[in-house]
């Protein structure tokens, strides 16, 4: 058992917040294990989910603020400190510039990058907040429910997610682009019907 699992067992709701503040632990592992703990210890699903949402949002907001006020120099320091892959950093930055708040919906996947780059690119805090909370709600509900239903076998989904993260990312991006295309087509259709 890892130290982060001990945090969750010992501190329950506070343990989830602490684990999510540690950027080296994948969120799918934390939330999957949180679901398992809810099933095995009779803790409240809603309180555990709320703790996860608060922990993720606070961790992202801290990175956002540090990067917002630290600028490029602060970003450079933080990426070295947090061991961020420069190639991924460039990819996320390019897509954030292109898609803005929409691309932030993928924030649970690369949690360190999104908070840093959203602050550096000075994306509005309200857009950042809405995207972060919405995306993590879906992400955490999926993994918490999986952990809850699978109980002792909670690692099945979390392990699958960490091993096949690149396919999950590709699928998420494809779904995102399809959704965006549908929204644009509907808007164009609506604009043409008004003329």
N, C-alpha and C positions, 0 to 999 in steps of 0.2 A: 504494500500500500504506500502510495506517495504521500509526501508531506501535505500537499493540497487536499488530499482526501481526509487526512487527519483534521485539517482545519474545518472542513465541512462537517465532519462528525462531531467534533468538539464544540464548535461555535454555531452550528446549524445555519441559521439565516445570515448571521454576521460572517460566517465562514465563506458563504457564497460571495458576499461582497468582497471580502479579502482576496479570494481566489481570482475573481474577475479583475481586480486591480493589478494582479500579477500578469503581465502581458506575455509571459512565456508559456502559459497554460492554455491550450485550445478551449474555446468556449463550449464546443460540443461535448468535450469530456466533462467539464464542470457541470453543465446543465443536465447531461445524461445521468451523472452521479447524483445530482440534486434530486432528480425524479426517482431514482432508486431509494434515496434516503427518505423521501416522502412516503413511498410505498412501505418501507420496512420500519420506520419509526413513528408512523402516524402523525407526521408534521403536516401543517397546512400547505396544500398545493399552491393556493393563492399567495400566501405569505412568502413561500420559497420563490415563486415566480416574481413577486414584487421585489424581493431582495436581489434577485438576478438582474432585473431591469434597472434597479437603482445602481447596483455595482457596475454594470456595463456602461450605463449613461455617465456616471461619475468618472470612470476611467477614461472614456472618450472625451469628456468635457475638459479634463485636466490636460490631456494631450492637445486638444484644440486651443485652449488658452495659452499654453506654453508656446505652441507654434505661432499663434496669432501675434503675440507680443514679442516673441523671439525672432521672428522673420526667418530669412534664409540661414543666417548664422546659427540660430537656435535649432532649426530643422537639421542642419548638418551635424550638430553636436548630439541631438537626440537620436538620429538614425544610427550613429556610431555606437552610442550607449546601448540602444535596444537591438543592435545587430540586424538592422533592416537591410534586406537585399536591394542593392541599387537598381537592378533591372526591374524588379517588381515595383519599386518606388516610381520609376519613370513611367511604367505602364499605367499605374494608378493615377499619377499626375496627369498624364495625357487624357485619360478617360474622364477624370474629374473636370478638366478644362472643357472637354467636349460636351459632357452630359450634366455637369453640375450636380444638383440635389438628387436627381434620379439615380446617378451612379452611387451615391451614398447609401442606397438601399442594400448594397452588397457589403456594408461595413462589418457584419459579424465574421465574414470570411477572413479578412485581413485587418483585424481590429486596430493594430498599431498604426498602420499606414493611413487609414481613413481619417482618424482624429488629427494626426499631424498635418496631412495635406489639406484638409478642409480648413484648418486654422491658417496655414501658410497662404493658401489661395484666397483667404478672407471670404469664404462662403458665409452667407448670412447665418447667424447663430440659430435663428428660428428654423431655417431650412435644415441645418445640421441636426438640430434637436428632433424635429419631426421625422426625418429620415432615419436617424439612429434609433429612436424609440419604436418606430414602425417595423423596421427590419429585425431588430432584436426580439421584438414580441413574437414574430412568426418563427424565427430561428430557435428561440428558447422554448417556445411551446412544443415545437416538434421534438426537440431532444429531451425535454423534461417528460413529455408524454411517453416517449420511447423508453426512457429509463424507468418510469413508473410501471409501464406494462411488462417490460422484460425483467424487471427486478434484478436478480443476481446476474442475469445475462445482459445487463445494461451496456456492457462494453461492445457488444455486437455492432450496434448502430454507431457508437462513437468511433470505434476502430475503423469501420467501413468509411465513415466520413473523413477521418484523418488520412487514410490510405488513398482515397479516391477524391481528394479535395479538388484536384485539377478538373475532374469531370463535373463535379458539383458546380465549380466556378463557371465552366463553359456552359452548362445547362442553365445556370442562373442568368448569365449574360444573354443567352439566346432568348429566354423567357422575357427578360427585361426589354430587349430590343423588339421582340414581337409585340409586347404590350405598348411600348412607345409608338410603334408603327400604327397599331390599331387606333390609339388615341389621336394621333395626327390625322389619320384618314377620316375619322369621325368628325374632327374639328373642321377639316377642309370641306367635308360633305355638308356640315351644318352651315358654314360660311357661304357655300354656293347656293344652298336652298334659301338663304335669307335675301340673296340678290334677286 
